[in-house]
């Protein structure tokens, strides 16, 4: 196996499992750890992975996106804390949009059940999480179902969403950066997210620290478009302050 084949293999493994570590890769490919570190450095320079302490995880792009099933296994304690903190920002909102994704699904489950709420979502998983909430009215956007994320897209979804004025939107993204804002790989998903941003009075971004600095294919909002960013303590305080300077409150939990 030559260098290019090994790097393709590393990328394929990262995309299939959601993350790789240097020690495991060195054993799998029968090369030195330093060789793997160089491979990961090159893959990061090409925008295909982001390195972590001891490993790397894949960057989502127009050609690759993790499935909902994979997302439910990654950083679950952090996502649970983020969801609970985001739900506490509900305030007096009566109509809510909940984005697709695992963290938004957890937000749906964390919303209060003792008050009336109208929840609009493209996510089947979010709708399911609220199915037993007697005081919640759930409006599921129609459209083409994306099997990987179990959420609807295309003009049916955006047209329906355009007819609503929403008090608060809980927004997710595949990447968020100070330079490029909030991004996602799929143009059809981007259109739904952009419409939710346009049609809501308040917007909260909720996502784990690994989203920060990542840039995907389609930009749908600026950092300044959200009033709050809720993430975990893996985001360094200095970096959180840089995002605060763009407008939103940054909450680390």
C-alpha positions, -999 to 999 in steps of 0.1 A, spaced: 0 0 0 15 33 -10 11 67 7 -20 78 -13 -38 45 -8 -31 46 30 -44 81 33 -76 72 13 -80 43 37 -76 65 67 -102 89 54 -126 61 46 -122 47 80 -127 81 97 -159 87 77 -172 52 84 -166 53 122 -168 90 129 -133 93 142 -98 76 143 -69 75 166 -32 74 158 -24 43 178 -52 23 162 -43 35 127 -6 27 132 -16 -9 141 -41 -12 113 -18 0 86 14 -14 101 33 19 100 49 41 126 27 65 146 47 94 132 38 83 97 1 84 107 5 119 122 20 131 89 -9 115 70 -34 132 93 -16 165 89 -19 163 51 -55 153 53 -62 182 75 -44 206 51 -67 193 24 -97 201 46 -108 164 49 -102 159 86 -97 179 117 -71 167 141 -77 162 178 -54 151 206 -43 116 196 -65 113 165 -88 130 140 -124 132 129 -138 137 93 -149 171 81 -183 171 65 -184 184 29 -205 184 -2 -193 148 -8 -196 135 28 -220 139 57 -223 118 89 -256 100 94 -279 106 123 -271 71 136 -234 80 139 -241 113 155 -261 96 183 -229 78 194 -205 108 195 -200 133 225 -234 123 239 -228 138 274 -218 171 259 -247 172 235 -271 164 264 -258 193 285 -260 216 255 -296 206 248 -306 212 283 -290 247 284 -305 256 250 -340 246 261 -336 269 291 -334 298 266 -370 292 256 -383 322 277 -418 332 266 -416 317 231 -448 300 220 -438 289 186 -405 271 181 -385 257 151 -362 227 158 -336 219 133 -326 184 121 -298 166 139 -291 147 171 -285 178 194 -318 194 182 -335 160 188 -322 162 224 -334 198 226 -369 186 216 -368 161 245 -357 188 269 -385 213 262 -410 218 290 -441 197 289 -462 218 313 -470 246 288 -485 249 253 -460 250 225 -462 248 188 -431 231 174 -422 232 137 -396 207 125 -383 189 94 -369 161 116 -389 129 121 -367 122 152 -376 156 167 -413 150 160 -410 116 176 -394 130 207 -424 153 212 -451 127 203 -461 121 239 -461 158 249 -498 165 253 -496 203 253 -473 204 222 -486 209 187 -461 194 163 -460 206 127 -438 183 105 -426 199 73 -433 179 42 -409 171 14 -382 147 3 -369 126 32 -332 123 35 -325 88 49 -292 97 65 -307 124 87 -344 114 87 -354 150 78 -373 166 50 -360 191 24 -368 207 -9 -394 232 -19 -423 215 -1 -405 220 32 -393 256 25 -427 267 11 -445 255 42 -419 270 65 -421 304 47 -457 306 58 -448 308 95 -435 335 118 -416 317 145 -407 330 180 -375 310 185 -355 288 162 -330 262 175 -305 259 147 -278 233 141 -250 233 116 -222 211 103 -197 239 108 -195 274 123 -167 298 118 -161 335 124 -151 339 87 -178 319 70 -207 317 94 -229 287 97 -225 261 70 -239 227 59 -229 203 31 -262 199 12 -279 229 -6 -313 215 0 -307 214 38 -292 249 36 -324 262 21 -345 249 49 -321 263 75 -319 297 58 -357 299 57 -359 291 94 -334 319 101 -353 344 79 -387 335 95 -378 335 132 -376 364 157 -349 348 178 -323 322 168 -300 300 190 -272 279 176 -265 247 196 -235 225 188 -205 208 202 -170 224 202 -159 202 172 -182 223 149 -162 254 155 -137 264 128 -152 238 105 -164 250 71 -188 231 49 -201 237 14 -233 259 19 -235 290 40 -269 298 54 -264 323 82 -238 346 97 -227 343 133 -243 377 140 -277 362 130 -280 342 163 -286 357 197 -269 329 215 -244 301 209 -246 271 232 -217 247 232 -195 226 256 -164 236 275 -142 220 248 -144 254 231 -116 275 247 -127 306 266 -106 328 243 -122 314 212 -157 318 228 -148 355 234 -140 360 197 -174 348 188 -190 370 214 -174 400 198 -195 392 167 -228 396 186 -241 365 202 -239 354 238 -217 323 241 -228 298 267 -203 270 275 -217 240 295 
